[in-house]
């Protein structure tokens, strides 16, 4: 069991990290002073320093003695850069996927067969195993296959051609979130939500679950873009709020 001091530190880590991921503290920005942060979070300076050290170890911030604490950029957080920057930005890639795949998933919910749903279920199980065992390249391939299968189920050849023609770019956008090792099961959990909506043949819920998944994957890769409030909520939260 964690001591109270550790619980306080963990809560501070989670709060600051959430602010970074939501770009309340954008990449390159200096965090508020330790005195201000400690007062905001209602913790001691010692607990705050421990939280900042944890965030630095995770690659989220850089502590510069005498200068302040700065938010790391994407390449510093993941250890990789976006390889296709000369072709398309990472933000544009996620926005393209958001626009195409949300619509395609709604179509797929109405057109899927029992065999196709069973295939997706097997894929989801395989992804969980690959992620749990640290086989991230295999997980990215399973991720791509899951998404492409849903597009195929939708029966829209134009959308399928666009995604197949950008296979390497799309796969890289799916691989990037896996570099945050402590969040690797998030993709699996979001795929479970998409699958559940498809199994119910609930087109609206399936589309929202896919859009939520792509938005969250983008955020895990350091990309944020405006979306409707219903998409910002998890599928369960959206259902509780009565989203159509």
N, C-alpha and C positions, 0 to 999 in steps of 0.2 A: 504494500500500500504506500502511496506517495505521501510525503509529509506535506503539511499546509504550505510551507515555503515553496516546495516544488510545484504544488498545484497552482499557486499564485503566479509563479514564473511561466508555467505552461499556458495559463490563461493569457498572459501578456504576449507571449510568442504568437498565440493564435490570433489575437486582436491586431497586432502590428502586421502580421503576415496577411491577414484579410484586407487590411487597408492598402497594402502594397499591391495585392492581386486585383483590387478594385480601382487601383491607380489614384486613391486618395493621396498616397505618396507615390508619384510617378517615378519611372526609371531616371536616375541621375539626380533626383531631388534630395535635399538634406532633410532628415527627420527633424521634428521639433527638438528643442533642447531637452536634455535628460530631466531637468527640473520640471519642465512643462509636461513631458510624457508621464513622469512619475505621478504628477498631480492628476492628470487626466485619467490614468489607469488605476489610481488610488493604491499604489504599491510603493514600497521603499525604493530608494535609489539603488541599493544593493541587488534587490530582485530584478530591477530593470536592467542593470548591467549584465546580470546573468542571462536575461532574456535576449539582450542584444548580442551577447556572445554566441548564444545558440543560433540566432538568425544569421550571424556571420558564418558560422560553421555550415549552415545550410546553403550559403551562397546568396542569401537574399539581400544582405547589406554589407557595406564595407565600413569599418570603423577606422577613422583617420585621426589619430591622437592630436589634440589641439585644434582640430578643424571641425569635427562633427561626425555624424553617422549618415552615410549616403546609401540610397537604394541602388542596388546593382542593376545593370541592364540585362537583357535576355541572354546574351552570349555568356555573360559571367555567371548567370544562374544555372544555365544548362551545360555549359562547357562546349557548346557548339554554336555556330552561326547559321543563319538561313541560307542554304546553298543556292537558292534560285532567285536571289534578290535582283539579278539582272534581267529576269523574265517577268516575275510577278511578285508583289510584296506578300509577306506572310499574312498581313491583315486582309488583303484582297482575296487571298486563297480561302481563308476561313469564311469570309462574307459570301464568296461564290458557293461554297459548300452549304452554308446556311440557307441560301436562297433556293438552291436546286434540291438538296436532299430532304428538307422539310416537306416540300411539295411532293416529291417522289414517295416519301414514306406514307403520306396520306393516301396516295393512289395504291400503294402496295397493300395497305390494310384492307382495301376493298377487293383486291384481286388475288391475294395469296392463297396457295393451296395448302393442304395439311402437310404434304411432303416438304414444301418449301419452309414452312414454319418449323418442322422437325429438323431440317438442315441448319436453320439459324440457331436452334436450341443447342445442337451439337457444337456449332462454332463457338457459342458463348461459353460452354463448358471447357472447350479446348483453350480458349483465351485465358480463362481463370487459371488453368494449370500452368500455361506458359508464363503468365505474369508472376504467379507465386514462386516459380522456379527461376525467375530472372532471365528468361529467354525473351528479351524484349524485341529483337528483330522478328522472331516468329510471331509474337503478339501483334506487332504492327502489320504483318502480312494477314493474320486472321482478322484484324480490325478492318483492313482494306477489303477483304473478301466479304465480310459482313455487310459493309456499306454498299459494295457493288452488287451483291445479291439482292438487296432491297431495291436498288435502282432497277435491276433486271426484272424483279417482280412487278414493279410499277408499270412496265411495258412502254415507257417513253424512250424511244431510240435516240432522240436528240440529247437528252440528259446523259444517257449511258455513254454515248460517243464522246461527249465533252469530258467526262470523268476518266474514261479509258484512255483518251488522248493525253491526259495529264497524270498518268499513273504515278510516276516518280515524285511529282510535286505533291500530289494528294497523300501518298504514302509517307513522305517526309513530314507533312503537317500532322499526320497521325502518330508518327514516331516521337516528335518533339515533346509532347506532354509526358511520355514515359521517363524522361530524364529526371523528373521530380520523383525519386524513388519511393518516398513515403506516400505518394498519391497514386501509385501504379494501378491499384484496384479500382480507382474511380471510373476508368473507362469500362471495365467489366460491369460495374454496378449500373452505369447508365445504359449499357447495352441490355441489361436485364429489364430495365424499365421500358425500353423500346420494344423488346420482344414481348413483354406482357401485354402491351397495348395492341400489338399486331395479333397476338393470340385471341384477344377479345374482339378483333375486327373493329376496333375503335379508331377510326381515321383521325379524328381531331386530337385525341390523346397521343396517338403514335407520332403525328407530326410535331406536336409540342415537345414530346420526349426527345425526338431527334434534334430539334432546334436547341433545346436545353443542353443536350450532350455536346453539340458543336460549339456552343457559346462557352461552356465550361472547359472544354478541351482547349479552346483558344486562350482562355484566361490562364490555364495551367502553363501555356507556352508564352505567357506574357503579353497577350493581345486582348484588347478590350474594344468593343464597338457597341453603339446604342441598339437596344432591342426592346420590344414591348415588355411591360412589367410582368405579364403572364409567363413570358419565356425566361425571365430572370429567376422565377420561382422553380423549385423542383417539381416534378410531376405530381407528387403527393400534395405539395403546398398549393399548386395550381388547382387541383381537384377540390381542396378544402375551400379555396376562394371562389369556387363556382365558375372557373374559366370554361368557355365553350369548347 
